[in-house]
């Protein structure tokens, strides 16, 4: 069993979650139950799934939760691209957020490969 608070992937994804909350606070009110809600829920699910996976007794189970976290990352990337298309975020912010997501995916994938 791993201590999730010690994992860099958990720390990074938790920080990223805060970034998403900050960015989406500037979205139009009409998106409160649309993209804002979707982005926030997906961003919360990344560190949450990492933490939940840590509680599992086998590496195989933990690995499955890491897969779910990676799925949420790709969901967020899609939603960020849609947010850009709609003019809610600019190219610089999109690039910054996607770069952070890419780092989290790489870290998570690398960590996942050590579990097998």
N, C-alpha and C positions, 0 to 999 in steps of 0.2 A: 504494500500500500504506500502511496506517495503522499507527501504533504503538499497540497495544492498551493498554499501560500508561498512556498519556496520555489515554485516553478516559474521560470522566466516567461513561458508562454501564457501562463495565467496572469502574471503582472502586466505584460504587454497588452493582452486582450482586455483587461480591466481598464487600462488607461485609454485604449481605443474606444471603449464603450463611452467613456466620459467625453471624448472628442465628438462622437456621434450625437450625444445629447446636446452639446454646445452648438454644433453645426445646424441641427434640426430646429433649434430654438428660433432661428431666423426664417424658417419656412412659413409660407402663408397659412393662416388659420384654417383655410379650407382643407389643408393636408393633415390636420391634427389626427384624424382617424384613418388617414391613408398612408402616405409614405413616411410621415413622422413616426407613426405607431409601428409600422413594419420595420423601419430601420432601427428603432430603439429596441424592439423585442428581439430582433435578430442579433444585435450587438450584445445584448445582455445574455443571450443564449451561448455565446462563445465561452466566456469565462465560467459560466454556470455549468456547461457540459464538461469542461475540463475538471472543475471541482467535483462534480458528481462522478466522473470517471475514476478519480482518485480513490473514491470510497469502495470501488469494486475489488473483489478478491483475486481476480485474474487479469493478467495483461491483455488477454483477448477481449475481455469486457471493457477494459479501460480504452483499448484501441478503438473499439466501436464508438465510444463517446467522443474520442478525438476526431473520428470521421464525421460525426454529426456537427462538431464545432467547425470543421473545414467546410461542410455544406453551408453552414450559416454565413461563413465568410464569402462564399461565392454568391449567396443570396444578397448580401449587402452590396457587393460590387455591382451587381445588376441594378439594384435599387439606386445606387449612387449615379450610375450612368443615366438612368431615367431622370433622376433629379437634375443632372446636368442638362439633359435634353430639354427639360421644362424650364430651365433658367434659374433654378433654385440655388445652384452652386456654380462657381466659375471654374475654369480649366485648372487654375493653380490649386484650388482646394481639392478638386477631383483627383489630380495627380498626387497630391500629398496623402490623401486618404487611401488611395489605391496602393501607393508605395508602402504605407504602414500595413495594409492588409496583406500585401505580398510577403512582407517580412514575417508576419504572424503565420501565414500558411507554410512558409519554408521552415520556420522554427518548429511548428507543430508536426509537420511531416517528418522532419529529422528526428524529433523526439519519439514519434510513433514508431519509426523504424528500429529504435533501440528496444522496444517492448517485445519484439517478435523473437 
